Amino acid sequence: PPPYTGVWMGDSKLCAIGVHCGNHITSHGLALNCCTDLSWFEHIVPCGLEGKGVTSLSRELGQHVAVSQVLQPFLDSFQEVFECTLVSSEDPG
């Protein structure tokens, strides 16, 4: 929920996004919880947000959701939204 970043399901974060800048290098990324072992989050305050939880696609959908099921649809949507072409480091040339 605003003003927090990421993708939320109620008070639980489903996807974290972040940007780091340092030493003249910028890196960015995201973490979409598909079938994550959520018990690890019981030992920390996720993203430093007291009273907020973490969830996964598997928990929300009530069935196992593997990363392999989500990866291609995610990449297709990313290309569409950002009007770009993704190139894999595994692609020849």
C-alpha positions in Angstrom: 0.0 0.0 0.0 1.2 3.6 -0.6 3.7 4.9 0.2 5.5 1.5 0.1 7.2 0.2 -3.1 6.6 -3.2 -4.5 3.5 -5.3 -5.2 1.2 -5.9 -2.2 -1.6 -8.2 -1.4 -3.3 -6.4 1.5 -0.6 -5.9 4.2 1.7 -8.5 2.7 4.4 -7.9 0.1 4.4 -10.2 -2.9 7.2 -8.5 -4.9 10.0 -6.3 -3.8 11.7 -3.8 -6.1 14.9 -1.9 -5.4 17.6 0.4 -6.8 21.1 0.7 -5.4 23.5 3.5 -6.4 27.1 3.5 -5.2 30.7 3.9 -6.5 29.3 5.2 -9.8 27.4 2.0 -10.4 23.6 1.7 -10.4 21.9 -1.7 -10.0 18.3 -2.6 -9.8 16.1 -5.6 -9.5 13.0 -7.3 -8.2 12.1 -10.4 -6.3 8.7 -11.9 -7.1 7.9 -14.6 -4.5 6.6 -17.6 -6.4 7.1 -20.6 -4.1 9.3 -19.0 -1.5 9.7 -20.6 1.9 8.1 -17.8 3.9 9.1 -19.1 7.3 12.5 -17.3 6.9 10.6 -14.0 7.1 9.5 -14.8 10.6 13.0 -14.1 11.8 13.4 -10.6 10.3 11.4 -7.4 9.8 11.0 -7.6 6.0 12.0 -4.4 4.2 12.2 -2.7 7.7 8.4 -2.4 7.8 7.0 -3.3 11.2 3.6 -4.9 11.1 3.8 -5.9 7.4 4.1 -9.4 6.1 5.4 -11.3 3.1 3.4 -13.5 0.8 3.9 -15.6 -2.4 1.9 -16.5 -5.5 1.7 -20.1 -4.2 0.1 -18.9 -0.9 -2.3 -16.4 -2.6 -3.4 -18.9 -5.3 -3.6 -21.9 -3.0 -1.4 -24.0 -5.3 2.3 -24.5 -6.0 3.5 -21.9 -8.5 7.0 -22.5 -9.8 9.3 -19.8 -11.1 9.4 -21.7 -14.5 5.6 -21.1 -14.8 5.9 -17.4 -14.2 9.1 -16.4 -16.0 8.1 -16.3 -19.6 4.7 -14.5 -19.0 6.5 -12.0 -16.8 9.2 -11.3 -19.4 6.5 -11.0 -22.1 4.6 -8.5 -20.0 7.8 -6.6 -19.1 8.6 -6.2 -22.9 5.1 -5.0 -23.6 4.9 -2.5 -20.7 8.3 -1.0 -21.2 8.2 -1.3 -25.1 11.6 -3.0 -25.3 13.2 -6.1 -26.5 15.0 -8.3 -23.9 18.2 -10.1 -24.9 19.4 -13.1 -22.9 23.1 -13.4 -22.1 22.6 -17.0 -23.3 21.6 -15.8 -26.8 24.3 -16.3 -29.4 25.8 -13.1 -30.8 
